């Protein structure tokens, strides 16, 4: 998957995850992209644990994997920030 596809997937996943976790007001476009890309890696690890593949292209399955990882990342950040 090319760098442009990673940026697009990261932006979409990060934006959707920030909307779902109510952190969109505190995050900008660059933070959404970074959260989405890191979330794709986290989601890939989670899916590999269950025997499935990670994010491998610009498709709905990869968006789901990146979204799953982004939600986990934001939830961990909120938990660490609240302590």
C-alpha positions as CSV (number, residue, x, y, z in Angstrom):
1,X,0.0,0.0,0.0
2,X,1.4,3.4,-1.0
3,X,2.0,6.4,1.2
4,X,-0.9,8.3,-0.3
5,X,-3.3,5.3,0.5
6,X,-1.9,5.2,4.1
7,X,-2.6,8.9,4.5
8,X,-6.1,8.6,3.1
9,X,-6.9,5.5,5.2
10,X,-5.4,7.1,8.3
11,X,-7.3,10.4,7.9
12,X,-10.6,8.6,7.5
13,X,-10.1,6.1,10.3
14,X,-8.7,8.8,12.7
15,X,-11.6,11.2,11.9
16,X,-14.3,8.6,12.4
17,X,-12.6,7.3,15.6
18,X,-12.3,10.8,17.0
19,X,-16.0,11.4,16.2
20,X,-17.0,8.2,17.9
21,X,-14.8,8.9,21.0
22,X,-15.9,12.6,21.2
23,X,-12.3,13.9,20.8
24,X,-12.8,15.6,17.5
25,X,-12.8,19.1,19.0
26,X,-9.3,18.6,20.4
27,X,-7.8,16.9,17.4
28,X,-6.7,18.5,14.1
29,X,-6.3,17.0,10.7
30,X,-2.7,16.0,11.3
31,X,-3.6,14.3,14.6
32,X,-6.4,12.4,12.9
33,X,-4.0,11.1,10.2
34,X,-1.4,10.1,12.8
35,X,-4.0,8.4,15.0
36,X,-5.4,6.6,12.0
37,X,-2.0,5.3,10.7
38,X,-0.9,4.2,14.2
39,X,-4.4,2.7,14.7
40,X,-3.9,0.7,11.5
41,X,-0.8,-0.9,13.0
42,X,-2.6,-1.5,16.4
43,X,-5.6,-2.9,14.5
44,X,-3.3,-5.2,12.5
45,X,-1.8,-6.6,15.7
46,X,-5.3,-7.2,17.1
47,X,-6.5,-8.9,13.9
48,X,-3.4,-11.0,13.7
49,X,-4.0,-12.2,17.2
50,X,-7.4,-13.5,16.0
51,X,-5.9,-15.1,12.9
52,X,-7.0,-12.5,10.4
53,X,-5.0,-10.2,8.2
54,X,-4.3,-6.6,9.0
55,X,-4.8,-3.5,6.8
56,X,-3.5,-4.4,3.3
57,X,-5.1,-2.0,0.9
58,X,-7.5,0.9,0.5
59,X,-10.8,-1.0,1.2
60,X,-13.5,-1.3,3.8
61,X,-11.8,-4.2,5.7
62,X,-8.7,-2.1,6.1
63,X,-10.7,0.9,7.2
64,X,-12.4,-1.3,9.8
65,X,-9.0,-2.6,11.0
66,X,-7.6,1.0,11.2
67,X,-10.8,2.2,12.9
68,X,-10.6,-0.6,15.5
69,X,-7.0,0.3,16.3
70,X,-7.7,4.0,16.4
71,X,-10.5,3.6,18.9
72,X,-8.2,1.5,21.1
73,X,-5.5,4.1,20.8
74,X,-7.8,7.0,21.7
75,X,-9.3,5.0,24.6
76,X,-5.8,4.3,26.0
77,X,-4.8,7.9,25.6
78,X,-8.0,9.0,27.4
79,X,-7.4,6.5,30.2
80,X,-3.8,7.6,30.7
81,X,-4.7,11.3,30.5
82,X,-7.4,11.0,33.2
83,X,-5.0,9.5,35.8
